[in-house]
Amino acid sequence: MKLPYWVRGDTNAFFGFGVNVLVNVLTLTGLCLGVIRMPASDVFGVILPALGIALVAGNVYYTYLARKLAATENRSDVTAMPYGPSVPHMFIVIFVIMLPIYLTTKDPVAAWTAGIAWAFIIGVIVLIGAFVGPYIRKYAPKAALLGTLAGISITFISMNPAGNMWNHAWIALPVFGLLLVGLLTDVKLPFNIPIGLAALLAGTAIGWIGGVMSVPDVTAAAKDIAFAFPHLKVDLLIDGLKDMAPLLATAIPLGVYNFTEAMTNVESASTAGDRYNLRSVLLADGAGAVIGSCLGSPFPPAVYVGHPGWKAAGGRTGYSMATGVVIALLCFFGLFGLLGAIFPTAAIVPILLYIGLLIGAQAFQASPRAHAAAVVAALIPNIAQWATGQMDNALAAAGTTAAQVGTEALAGAGVVYDGLKTLGEGAILAGLVLGAIVAFIIDKRFWHAAVFAGSGAVLTFIGLIHAEKVQWNANGQVALGYLFLALVCVAFALTRPEPREPDPTEAAEPETVEATA
């Protein structure tokens, strides 16, 4: 059987998936320039070309896997796995890793080196996950894994875009409405126009007609177009790894999430009829993050959700490779500055709010109904981390810190700063632990709950959660609290209660996957 490299359905899938990746790269470009205040030369000359290499290599590899599967099974309807920069990681590395360092040092390069080291650690963990991931996924409740992701989606993915949207709501809300209609209903646009492209163009038209955008800005951005090819930045990586202990509290749980999310995406593709080898996918994701970080990118790429959607749109093996190549060329030629001057921010960020809504909703939809409280429990540490980050940033803008203001003064104003700070440290892993404890207690599986509570005590004691850095006896009082909770669970386990009977609908609930990877 001769397999074509491009079919008509690849065009639809390319525009839908390509616009998704384009929006994500535009967003991370704006975050580097606007939040971390990185020099444009480093963003356009190093980070984006490095990301371009990772994206083109990954998408070409997944195209190869798809064609290999098609040849093995003698089928022409195999769809390649989509691949791009991970949205949750994009916001975490900016706001949790890089921004605090920048605000402390006022040195964007120091923040950048930490981000590169963090991405490298993520990649290594995902590579390890290719061998141990199935065991973690087997024993961690779905509510805990998805709940902590929902916490990220509600805070770091949704809130900042929502704020930007309401700055220019007259541009953003029509775009948001188009996305909701096109992505959450079965309503199609005339001529099957991709909804992502239509929404972006509509918002851009409104922005230009309304005078938000500027022709001189476009002209200035066009003058900055220059070709840049990536080169090794191992020196920056080594500098970042010298102080890697504080990075582990977020890198370890996000790395665990990465390979867990990849597993659910592979299962989703399998349900749609394309059975990919899990280890091949995880090794590719880990290698992409490692290669990108060695070239200077702090943004780990990953397999995206959406394979069944692109398959339904007619995409086969060509759309993925085309997306990787086109985005890479835009990165190499520094065109994202020009695109940022053409497309209003308010026309771009609604897709991120949609993604945040979808991820948050899926945490409840795909977890057992009885575990809804566990999902909420897993949310809370992430919300606490986001809230204290907002407090710290506001105080820094005022030229002070929480320590200078004083926790008593903050408490007098109704701000429980110390407790929220402790709760939010290592929020992703803390959310997973807390959500698992609640889920197992709901199921009356008290021995399992005790194990996770004991794990929480150990993780707290060494500083991976509820502490500012990894060290011995990082937070003894919280570790003791987890230990006492474990004893409570053991006491109830000794009564040998019957486990909760699963709801009849639980077996039929679909697997969930990250809305953007």
C-alpha positions, 0 to 999 in steps of 0.5 A: 500500500502506497501511503500519501504524505498529504490528504485533504483532511490534513489541511483542516487538521493543519489549520486547527492544530497549527493555529493552536501551536501558533497561539501558544508560541505567541503567548510564551513569547509575550511572557518572556518579553513582558513578564521576565523582561528578557532582551528580544535578542535572547527571545528571538535569537535563542529561545524560539529557534531552540523551541523550533528545533524541538518542535520540528524534530518531534512532529517529524518523529510522530509523523514517522511513527504514524506512517510506520503504524500505517504500514504495519497494520496496512491502513491508510487512516492512521493519524499522527499524534499532535505535539507542541509546547506544553501550556501548563508548563509554559505558565509554571516555568514563567510564573513559578520558576522564572518570575520570582528569581527575576523579581529578586535579582532583577536579572532576566538571565538568572531567571532564564538559566533557572528555567532552562535547568527546570526544563532539563530536569522535566525532560530527565524525569519524563525519560525515567517515566518511560519505565516507571510511569505506568506504576505511578498511574496505577496507584494514584487516584485519577482525581488527585492527578487531574485535580492538581492539573485543574488547579494549574488551569484555574490559576496560572492558565486561566486567570492571567488571560482572563484579566487581559481579556477584560482589558479589551473585552470588546475584542476578546469576548466575541473571539471567546464566543466563537471558540465556545460555539466551535469547540464545545458544540457541533455547529460548523462554520460555512465551508468548514473554516477552522474555528481557531483561525476564524476566531483569531482573524475576527478578533484581529479585524475588530482590534485593527478597526478599533484602533488598538493596533499600530502600523508603526509597531508592525513596521518596527517589528518587520525591521527586526526580522532576522534569521537565527539558528539555534546553538548549544547553551550548555553553559547556561544549563550548567549554571542553572543546575548548580542551584537545582534543589529549589527546582525539584519541588515543581519539576518532579511532580510536573515530570510525573504529570507529563508522563501520566498525561502522555499515557492518557493521550496514548490511550485516547489515540488507542480508543480512536483506533491508533495504538501507539507504543507508550514508551516511544511517546514518552522517550520522545517527549523527554528527549524533546525537553532535554534537547530544547533545554540544551539549546536554551529553551525553558519550555518543554514540549509534549504530546497534545490532547486532540488526536481523536479530533484531528482524526475526525477532521480527516488529518492523517500523517501530514498535518503534524509534520507541516505544523512542526516545519511551519512553526520552526520556520517562523521561529528561525526567521524571528517572525513571532515579533511581527505576528505579535504586532499584527494580532492583538493580545485580546484576540489570542488569549481567549483560546487560553481561557478556553483551555483552562476551562476545559482542563478544569471541567475535565478533572470533575467529568473524568473522575468518579463523581464521589471523588469531587471533593478530592478534586477540590482538595487537589486544587487548593495548594495550587490556588494558594501558590497562585494567591501568594505569588500575586501578593508577593508581586504586588508587594514587590511592585510597591517596593516591599516584601511580606517580611517587611510588612510583617505577617501580623499586619497582613493577618490584621488585614485578613491576609493569611499569608504564612499559612497560604505560603506554606500550603502552596510550596510544591503545590503540584505534588502537594495537591496530588498527595492531598487529593489522593488522601481525600479520594482514598478516605472517600473510598474507605481505603484507609491503608492507601490513605495512610500510605499517601499521608506518610508520603506527605510527611516524608516529602514535607520533611525533606522539603519537596512540599510545604517548604521553600527549598529541599533540605533535611527537616524542612518543615517539621510541624507540617510533617508531623501533621501528615504523620498524625493524619496517617495514624488516624487513617491506620486507626480506621483501617484496623476496623476493616470497613468495606470499601465504597462500592463504585457507582455503576456509571464510573466504569463508563466514564472516559479517560481524560487528557490535558486540553493542550499538553 
